[in-house]
Amino acid sequence: MAVAELGVVVLDCPDPRALAGFYAAVLGGTVEDQGEWVDLRLPGGQTLAFQAAPGFVPPKWPAPDHSQQFHLDLDVKDLDAAEKAVLELGAKPLDTADRARTFRVYADPAGHPFCLCAG
């Protein structure tokens, strides 16, 4: 029997509104701005939240001495089209050279790693 169920995944970042806007453009949904805390209500019912973190230092990828802490896997139908879209939204490529793989790694505008995965 589970003790709890997952409520919300929260990302620390320097600008919650901006990062929520980035993920809203990538995933869809509705942004609910509460100032230092911003919720993104996704079409499937999940919530991704963003919290202001003064002094935020983005994770490094890949760096064994600096853990990435977590990353999001985002399933897409067309890797090339999704890549173009996230780059236009401000993502930065981290590991995208191997075009034969079923995933590519990027950083969101605040530096959090995420993967686009062929789904």
BABAFI-194250 format. One record per residue (C-alpha): residue in three letters; z, y, x. Coordinates in pm, whole numbers, plus 50000, padded with zeros to 5 digits. Example, Ala and Ser with C-alpha at 12.3 -4.5 7.8 and 13.67 -1.06 7.14 Angstrom:
2
<atom rest="ALA" w="50780" v="49550" u="51230"/>
<atom rest="SER" w="50714" v="49894" u="51367"/>
end
This chain:
119
<atom rest="MET" w="50000" v="50000" u="50000"/>
<atom rest="ALA" w="49904" v="50340" u="50137"/>
<atom rest="VAL" w="50173" v="50595" u="50201"/>
<atom rest="ALA" w="49941" v="50890" u="50146"/>
<atom rest="GLU" w="49582" v="50985" u="50074"/>
<atom rest="LEU" w="49371" v="51232" u="50267"/>
<atom rest="GLY" w="49387" v="51580" u="50121"/>
<atom rest="VAL" w="49192" v="51825" u="50335"/>
<atom rest="VAL" w="49045" v="51831" u="50687"/>
<atom rest="VAL" w="49136" v="52166" u="50845"/>
<atom rest="LEU" w="48957" v="52323" u="51141"/>
<atom rest="ASP" w="49132" v="52587" u="51351"/>
<atom rest="CYS" w="48894" v="52868" u="51445"/>
<atom rest="PRO" w="48881" v="53236" u="51535"/>
<atom rest="ASP" w="48697" v="53344" u="51215"/>
<atom rest="PRO" w="48756" v="53122" u="50908"/>
<atom rest="ARG" w="48510" v="53311" u="50687"/>
<atom rest="ALA" w="48224" v="53280" u="50935"/>
<atom rest="LEU" w="48283" v="52912" u="51005"/>
<atom rest="ALA" w="48316" v="52832" u="50633"/>
<atom rest="GLY" w="47984" v="53011" u="50581"/>
<atom rest="PHE" w="47821" v="52800" u="50853"/>
<atom rest="TYR" w="47940" v="52472" u="50697"/>
<atom rest="ALA" w="47853" v="52594" u="50344"/>
<atom rest="ALA" w="47496" v="52648" u="50464"/>
<atom rest="VAL" w="47493" v="52301" u="50623"/>
<atom rest="LEU" w="47677" v="52101" u="50353"/>
<atom rest="GLY" w="47654" v="52313" u="50037"/>
<atom rest="GLY" w="47959" v="52394" u="49829"/>
<atom rest="THR" w="48162" v="52696" u="49735"/>
<atom rest="VAL" w="48365" v="52911" u="49972"/>
<atom rest="GLU" w="48710" v="53020" u="49850"/>
<atom rest="ASP" w="48839" v="53295" u="50080"/>
<atom rest="GLN" w="49215" v="53332" u="50098"/>
<atom rest="GLY" w="49223" v="53548" u="50411"/>
<atom rest="GLU" w="49358" v="53356" u="50708"/>
<atom rest="TRP" w="49275" v="53030" u="50525"/>
<atom rest="VAL" w="48934" v="52954" u="50372"/>
<atom rest="ASP" w="48845" v="52646" u="50165"/>
<atom rest="LEU" w="48497" v="52503" u="50133"/>
<atom rest="ARG" w="48478" v="52296" u="49813"/>
<atom rest="LEU" w="48200" v="52045" u="49872"/>
<atom rest="PRO" w="47968" v="51910" u="49600"/>
<atom rest="GLY" w="48121" v="51559" u="49626"/>
<atom rest="GLY" w="48470" v="51689" u="49551"/>
<atom rest="GLN" w="48603" v="51697" u="49908"/>
<atom rest="THR" w="48744" v="52011" u="50067"/>
<atom rest="LEU" w="48695" v="52127" u="50424"/>
<atom rest="ALA" w="48931" v="52409" u="50521"/>
<atom rest="PHE" w="48932" v="52667" u="50800"/>
<atom rest="GLN" w="49244" v="52829" u="50941"/>
<atom rest="ALA" w="49266" v="53136" u="51164"/>
<atom rest="ALA" w="49403" v="53041" u="51503"/>
<atom rest="PRO" w="49480" v="53333" u="51736"/>
<atom rest="GLY" w="49396" v="53239" u="52093"/>
<atom rest="PHE" w="49168" v="52957" u="51979"/>
<atom rest="VAL" w="49008" v="52767" u="52267"/>
<atom rest="PRO" w="48715" v="52546" u="52163"/>
<atom rest="PRO" w="48716" v="52181" u="52262"/>
<atom rest="LYS" w="48488" v="52070" u="52544"/>
<atom rest="TRP" w="48234" v="51794" u="52503"/>
<atom rest="PRO" w="48206" v="51567" u="52684"/>
<atom rest="ALA" w="48505" v="51621" u="52906"/>
<atom rest="PRO" w="48751" v="51337" u="52971"/>
<atom rest="ASP" w="49011" v="51588" u="53090"/>
<atom rest="HIS" w="48977" v="51804" u="52774"/>
<atom rest="SER" w="48976" v="51597" u="52456"/>
<atom rest="GLN" w="48737" v="51698" u="52182"/>
<atom rest="GLN" w="49024" v="51614" u="51939"/>
<atom rest="PHE" w="48792" v="51525" u="51650"/>
<atom rest="HIS" w="48436" v="51567" u="51534"/>
<atom rest="LEU" w="48243" v="51550" u="51209"/>
<atom rest="ASP" w="47960" v="51302" u="51151"/>
<atom rest="LEU" w="47711" v="51453" u="50905"/>
<atom rest="ASP" w="47455" v="51214" u="50754"/>
<atom rest="VAL" w="47102" v="51355" u="50718"/>
<atom rest="LYS" w="46769" v="51219" u="50598"/>
<atom rest="ASP" w="46556" v="51390" u="50865"/>
<atom rest="LEU" w="46713" v="51454" u="51208"/>
<atom rest="ASP" w="46441" v="51695" u="51320"/>
<atom rest="ALA" w="46458" v="51908" u="51005"/>
<atom rest="ALA" w="46839" v="51909" u="51006"/>
<atom rest="GLU" w="46844" v="52003" u="51373"/>
<atom rest="LYS" w="46616" v="52298" u="51312"/>
<atom rest="ALA" w="46836" v="52415" u="51025"/>
<atom rest="VAL" w="47170" v="52393" u="51209"/>
<atom rest="LEU" w="47028" v="52567" u="51517"/>
<atom rest="GLU" w="46903" v="52851" u="51296"/>
<atom rest="LEU" w="47256" v="52874" u="51149"/>
<atom rest="GLY" w="47411" v="52915" u="51494"/>
<atom rest="ALA" w="47489" v="52563" u="51615"/>
<atom rest="LYS" w="47447" v="52489" u="51984"/>
<atom rest="PRO" w="47306" v="52159" u="52117"/>
<atom rest="LEU" w="47548" v="51951" u="52324"/>
<atom rest="ASP" w="47372" v="51615" u="52355"/>
<atom rest="THR" w="47030" v="51607" u="52192"/>
<atom rest="ALA" w="46791" v="51497" u="52468"/>
<atom rest="ASP" w="46766" v="51129" u="52371"/>
<atom rest="ARG" w="46537" v="51153" u="52068"/>
<atom rest="ALA" w="46537" v="50772" u="52019"/>
<atom rest="ARG" w="46906" v="50768" u="51920"/>
<atom rest="THR" w="47015" v="50782" u="51557"/>
<atom rest="PHE" w="47246" v="51079" u="51621"/>
<atom rest="ARG" w="47252" v="51414" u="51800"/>
<atom rest="VAL" w="47556" v="51617" u="51903"/>
<atom rest="TYR" w="47602" v="51991" u="51846"/>
<atom rest="ALA" w="47879" v="52250" u="51848"/>
<atom rest="ASP" w="47943" v="52470" u="51546"/>
<atom rest="PRO" w="47968" v="52848" u="51606"/>
<atom rest="ALA" w="48341" v="52812" u="51693"/>
<atom rest="GLY" w="48272" v="52529" u="51941"/>
<atom rest="HIS" w="48380" v="52222" u="51738"/>
<atom rest="PRO" w="48155" v="51922" u="51808"/>
<atom rest="PHE" w="47968" v="51760" u="51520"/>
<atom rest="CYS" w="47696" v="51499" u="51497"/>
<atom rest="LEU" w="47387" v="51485" u="51283"/>
<atom rest="CYS" w="47339" v="51116" u="51205"/>
<atom rest="ALA" w="47030" v="50952" u="51059"/>
<atom rest="GLY" w="47146" v="50818" u="50726"/>
end
